[in-house]
Amino acid sequence: MKLAATDFGGDGQPHLLLHGLGGDRSVWETLAPHLQGRAVAVDLRGHGGSPDGPWEWEAVLDDLDAVTVHFGLDNPVVVGHSLGGILAGMWALRHPSCPAAVSLDGHRSATTDPANYAGLAEDAVTESLAKLNAMFTAQLEMVTRPDRSITSVLRTSPEFLDALPIFAKVTSPFLLVLATRNLPVPPDLVPLFDAHRAGLRRDLPKNVQVHEIDATHGMVSEQPQEVAAIINHFVSSRFNA
């Protein structure tokens, strides 16, 4: 499948930029110019200007392989936000020679297994998850792209619900940039989001380097220069070690 893409240009180390669920490559417009190297951003299948197609993880990775060939990206650093961050981990697992992979707050769905929340009573987790799932269901009713054939698959995909088992297998240098502030949510759901973050801190594999940032899940748009600086530092340290 041929994906829509933007080549932001630049010299040096190539970067492949992957947006989150429901987003598109335009999210990188203010961040990409601050990366040290060449940056190419794509619209994942079913998103933005790319064609529709069934969501199959291996097929999505095949799409990305085709992008790197088309643009001549030799062994790129892969940077992904949210869903794109999960894909960055999968890419690095598929390509062990990947020089570095970065996940920007892409790790576990907000509605993951109750055992993945820490510091909140089980009944409170169950009650809050029911409310959050109902919110997400109502929101998805209004979403037309990606269509439900993709969103319904992702909502129940083990990899989307919890990507940490994938991350644990990655041998390439891997950075997770973790948001420490919640997106605006009803006050009664704040404890669930705090417990979600606490569970991540508890469960992240030892091979994953973590950088916490004072931002929400929307960090790419909120703080593009700071996020780019974090990526640049991580990538440059791989080559200067």
Phi, psi and omega in degrees: 000132179272119182268149170289140184210157175234126175265108181280355178078197184106162181245154175097210186306125178284145177234134174253123188251128186237123182280178180267177180301128179083356181263195175203181188293345181294341181298338184269000189300325181269342180270317188306319181297344182265357178281146179271093182139187179275140182232130174234126179249143182238159165265120178298158179305138181082003183234152172052232182267006180274156180293161172282158178180157180297145180273102174233123189306314182295323178294322178296319177294325175299319176305314184291324175302317180297324177298315182296324178292314182300318183267001180066038179274105183273108176053065185285155161290135180249125181238124180228147176254131175057243176306321178297330177291324174297316178296326177299319176296318179295320178300313181296327177291322179287328183240085184300340179275001179308125185292333178187146175229141183229128174250119177266092178058035173249115188203293179227145171301151176297333178251075181258190181298138181306332180291346182274002177257139184238141173083013179228136183302147185302318181292327178291321177298313182299315181295316182291323178297321178299318179294317183292318178298321178296320177298313181296320179298316179296320180294319182292337177297336183262355182270130178253340179213122000293155183281176187293339177296333177269310184297324181291324177293315183294323183299334182248002182288128178303324181292325179283323179294325180200104181272357185299322176299328175290313181303324183295339182267351183288132178257345176287157173303127188225126181242132171250121175264112189258123177288135181255357177246148180276148166295160178300119177223161175306141184306327183287351178260353180302317179301326179294317180292324176295320179292326176298313180294320178297322177295322177297313180300324179290323194255351185301134180298154183292338181280354181263121174279138185241133172236118179270137183232140179281078182203169175267185177302337179275030186304327183298320179274328184287316187223062186299321181291319180293318179296318178299320180296322178296316179297313181301317181296316181296314182294314182296327179292336178292325185269342182256004182292000000 
